[in-house]
Amino acid sequence: MFKKSNEQKLGDILKQFSSKRKIKPGYDQYRVKKWWHENMGGMINEQTSGIYLKHKALYISVSSASLRSELNMSRDALREKINRELDGEVVEKIIVR
């Protein structure tokens, strides 16, 4: 079997494609939302009424004051975890409302 010399992983191709086009912000938004819903757990997802990424700032709207306080206290660790999981500096700051 012959192996082509230009083989690349699909994820690498998508990263190259999105960085050359103006779709990267939308793609990052999708990835952050997906990460949030998969990793934060049912109770937090139920109390999260909105989440969006704009200019590398992650805005999170929650309905619970205690959850808002908890997220505010752990936003640096949360930001680092998101960036590590998404392989890059996708989120620079987190704003919890």
C-alpha positions as CSV (number, residue, x, y, z in Angstrom):
1,M,0.0,0.0,0.0
2,F,1.3,3.4,-0.9
3,K,1.3,6.2,1.6
4,K,0.8,9.7,0.2
5,S,3.3,12.3,1.4
6,N,0.7,15.0,1.8
7,E,-1.6,13.2,4.3
8,Q,-2.9,15.5,7.0
9,K,-5.4,15.1,9.9
10,L,-8.8,16.5,9.2
11,G,-8.7,18.6,12.3
12,D,-5.5,20.2,11.1
13,I,-7.0,21.0,7.7
14,L,-10.1,22.6,9.4
15,K,-7.8,24.8,11.5
16,Q,-5.9,25.9,8.5
17,F,-9.1,26.6,6.5
18,S,-10.8,28.5,9.4
19,S,-7.7,30.6,10.1
20,K,-7.5,31.7,6.4
21,R,-11.2,32.6,6.3
22,K,-13.4,34.9,8.4
23,I,-15.2,31.9,9.9
24,K,-12.8,31.4,12.8
25,P,-14.8,33.5,15.3
26,G,-17.9,31.5,14.6
27,Y,-16.0,28.3,14.8
28,D,-14.5,29.2,18.1
29,Q,-17.9,30.2,19.4
30,Y,-19.3,26.8,18.5
31,R,-16.3,25.0,20.1
32,V,-16.7,26.9,23.4
33,K,-20.4,26.3,23.6
34,K,-19.9,22.6,22.8
35,W,-17.2,22.4,25.5
36,W,-19.3,24.1,28.1
37,H,-22.3,21.8,27.6
38,E,-20.2,18.7,27.6
39,N,-18.0,19.5,30.6
40,M,-19.9,21.7,33.0
41,G,-22.6,19.2,34.1
42,G,-26.4,19.2,34.1
43,M,-27.0,21.5,37.1
44,I,-24.8,24.3,35.7
45,N,-26.2,23.9,32.2
46,E,-29.7,24.2,33.5
47,Q,-28.8,27.5,35.2
48,T,-26.9,28.9,32.3
49,S,-29.2,31.0,30.2
50,G,-26.7,32.2,27.7
51,I,-23.1,31.8,26.6
52,Y,-21.3,33.6,23.8
53,L,-17.8,34.5,22.7
54,K,-17.0,37.9,21.4
55,H,-13.5,39.3,20.8
56,K,-12.0,36.5,22.9
57,A,-14.2,37.4,25.9
58,L,-16.5,34.6,27.1
59,Y,-19.9,36.0,28.4
60,I,-21.9,33.7,30.6
61,S,-25.4,34.5,31.8
62,V,-26.6,32.5,34.8
63,S,-29.8,32.6,36.7
64,S,-28.4,31.7,40.2
65,A,-26.5,34.3,42.3
66,S,-24.5,31.5,44.1
67,L,-23.4,30.0,40.7
68,R,-22.5,33.5,39.5
69,S,-20.3,34.0,42.5
70,E,-18.7,30.5,42.2
71,L,-17.9,31.1,38.5
72,N,-16.5,34.5,39.2
73,M,-14.1,33.1,41.8
74,S,-12.9,30.3,39.5
75,R,-12.9,32.1,36.1
76,D,-9.0,32.1,35.8
77,A,-8.9,28.3,36.2
78,L,-11.9,27.9,34.0
79,R,-10.3,30.0,31.2
80,E,-7.1,28.0,31.4
81,K,-9.0,24.7,31.2
82,I,-11.0,25.9,28.2
83,N,-7.9,27.1,26.4
84,R,-6.0,23.9,27.1
85,E,-8.9,21.7,25.9
86,L,-9.4,23.8,22.7
87,D,-5.6,24.0,21.9
88,G,-5.1,27.7,21.9
89,E,-5.8,31.1,23.3
90,V,-9.5,31.1,22.5
91,V,-10.7,32.8,25.7
92,E,-8.8,35.7,27.2
93,K,-11.3,36.7,29.8
94,I,-14.6,35.4,31.3
95,I,-17.4,37.7,32.2
96,V,-20.2,36.2,34.3
97,R,-23.6,38.0,34.5
